[in-house]
Amino acid sequence: MATYNNERTIQPAEKSPSIIAGVRFSEIGKAYHFDASHLPGLVVGDYVIVETTRGRQMGQVMVLLSPEDAEGKRDYKPILRRSTPTDMMNRRLWTAREVEALINCREKASEIGGFEGAKFVAAQYNFEGTLLAFLFSAEEKLSTARLRSVLQRGFKAKVELRQIGPRDVAKLMGGMGACGIPRCCSTFLTDFSPISIKMAKAQGISLNPSEITGMCGRLRCCLIYEYEQYVEARKQLPKRNKRVGTPHGEGRVIDVHPLQDAVTVMVEDTRHLVTREELIPMEEYEALKAKAEAGCSKHGDGPCECGARQGSDAAESSAAVEADDQTPSEPERNRTRDPEHDSYGEQRSARGRSRRHRGRGKNRSKKE
């Protein structure tokens, strides 16, 4: 009679590879990382819904990475789901209401007062319309509790007031830069790097505020673009007022051109542009020449190329040789430690003879 085996072998489910998705919430903004391992088939350009500290937000996938390529090794929040056509439609509807909400906010702020130095820049809804954020800039910290409570009564969404910096304002406003093209912050810069006046000095840029200040009133972001190249190039070139030798004669450096890998040298009231390969540092050259012309310890005071140490080095070497000559050899050190040859050994021998002599005298007295 045939028997049937009803037991089924259950194969363990294959674990999907870990995928980290970089999600951006604005057109030109920073990308935040989320876990996308549970969403197979996710590609760059898809819109997803994620949970953030400000509630649910819709973002676009900009890059897919492995955990090793992501920034640091930590646990990432998972993506909630892919965006649906309904989500995309709701986002467009709420985006169309942002201008009206911004005008209403400006009117309420004017009625309440106390916001004369503030500039309300934008209003932003989330994709569901449950969160409304008003962005404004001001020179100093402002109290927004009263204005927020007034706006909360006029909108069904949760209202937030966020104070932003002048660079963020320029990023939102857009427009043309001083160079005649659209601003870097509103076209491709996703994050702002710290910039100092030192960067302008290293590149030889005039410190006139109109030339180094952007439309936001802060130092231009482009000052950092070529700063590292200037620093590396200047390391290979002499500084100003340095004496150098050139094919035109000896002179002093009056200007440095890092990107040309050259300097301007003043030789007898005449300026010459000299490349780095043609320069001779005179101070180092004279020091090497004086050392080469000095006498050596082997061949007297005349010039020599034998490589022997000169001057104080030779004196130190001869002193070390004399010290070595005065050091006793191994047999001499052993002989010195022998009690029969050193003073300490002689003293011990004398004490031993005196003791034996006293012992013999005692024995004679007892016999008598």
Secondary structure, DSSP 8 states (H G I E B T S, - for coil): -------------------EEEEESSTT--EEEEE-TT-TT--TT-EEEEEETTEEEEEEEEEEE-TTTSSSS----B--EE--HHHHHHHHHHHHTHHHHHHHHHHHHHHH-S-TT-EEEEEEE-TTSSEEEEEEE-SS----HHHHHHHHHH-SSEEEEEE--HHHHHHHH--B-TTSSB-STTTT--S-----HHHHHHTT----HHHHB-TTSSB-GGGGTSHHHHHHHHHTS--TT-EEEETTEEEEEEEEETTTTEEEEEETTEEEEEEGGG-EEHHHHHHHHHHHHS--SSSTTS---S----THHHHHHHHHHHHHHHS--HHHHHHHH-TTTSHHHHHHHHHHHHHHHHHHHHHHHHH-
